[in-house]
């Protein structure tokens, strides 16, 4: 099974990017509508996370695939990798910020923009530094390390929220499970890089795990927006 997938990995990657992009688009549209009804700032940043996830996956796996022929692979492909890393790191920051925003913002004075305000600019700067260093050192280590740290904290916050309010907000169960699976996916990718030299079986496994994670988030969002 894995051998068949590996032999057709370019087609699989294209399909993978389209699927993740579509899931993110649905999540963004549904959470944007929910935010406009509730004006809950956490939902606003949660929406931004999947906007950035979607853009990142489309750039890397859709546009990247279209430009991976002839001279394009040498001229443009590194740009797609840089943009992919930037959007993925920022998506991780947005996701954890959606859990912590009350600690950094005044409840009665929400920022006019959730994509560009003083707190988010700090996250942009941190992301630029991480991406720049990874580019200079020709590695993805900082991206993996930063996301593993982020999702360790996100998982801890999620389990605390679930213990406190799990009976009242059932979405918290899916949120916690999705955070744990996301942490597992980042750890799997880091192991593939550091110890297994991008072993294709591990990479394909991470693709499958990522699809499950995004479907979990989509399922939770759909359940909430149906109410």
Secondary structure as the mmCIF struct_conf table of DSSP 4:
data_model
#
loop_
_struct_conf.conf_type_id
_struct_conf.id
_struct_conf.beg_label_comp_id
_struct_conf.beg_label_asym_id
_struct_conf.beg_label_seq_id
_struct_conf.end_label_comp_id
_struct_conf.end_label_asym_id
_struct_conf.end_label_seq_id
HELX_RH_AL_P HELX_RH_AL_P1 UNK A 2 UNK A 7
TURN_TY1_P TURN_TY1_P1 UNK A 8 UNK A 8
HELX_RH_AL_P HELX_RH_AL_P2 UNK A 9 UNK A 38
HELX_RH_AL_P HELX_RH_AL_P3 UNK A 41 UNK A 57
HELX_RH_PI_P HELX_RH_PI_P1 UNK A 58 UNK A 63
HELX_RH_AL_P HELX_RH_AL_P4 UNK A 64 UNK A 66
TURN_TY1_P TURN_TY1_P2 UNK A 67 UNK A 67
BEND BEND1 UNK A 69 UNK A 69
TURN_TY1_P TURN_TY1_P3 UNK A 70 UNK A 71
HELX_RH_AL_P HELX_RH_AL_P5 UNK A 72 UNK A 75
TURN_TY1_P TURN_TY1_P4 UNK A 76 UNK A 76
HELX_RH_AL_P HELX_RH_AL_P6 UNK A 77 UNK A 100
HELX_RH_3T_P HELX_RH_3T_P1 UNK A 101 UNK A 103
TURN_TY1_P TURN_TY1_P5 UNK A 104 UNK A 104
BEND BEND2 UNK A 105 UNK A 105
TURN_TY1_P TURN_TY1_P6 UNK A 107 UNK A 108
BEND BEND3 UNK A 109 UNK A 109
BEND BEND4 UNK A 112 UNK A 112
BEND BEND5 UNK A 114 UNK A 117
HELX_RH_AL_P HELX_RH_AL_P7 UNK A 118 UNK A 137
TURN_TY1_P TURN_TY1_P7 UNK A 138 UNK A 138
BEND BEND6 UNK A 140 UNK A 140
HELX_RH_AL_P HELX_RH_AL_P8 UNK A 141 UNK A 165
TURN_TY1_P TURN_TY1_P8 UNK A 166 UNK A 168
TURN_TY1_P TURN_TY1_P9 UNK A 170 UNK A 170
HELX_RH_AL_P HELX_RH_AL_P9 UNK A 171 UNK A 194
TURN_TY1_P TURN_TY1_P10 UNK A 195 UNK A 195
BEND BEND7 UNK A 196 UNK A 198
HELX_RH_AL_P HELX_RH_AL_P10 UNK A 200 UNK A 225
TURN_TY1_P TURN_TY1_P11 UNK A 226 UNK A 226
#
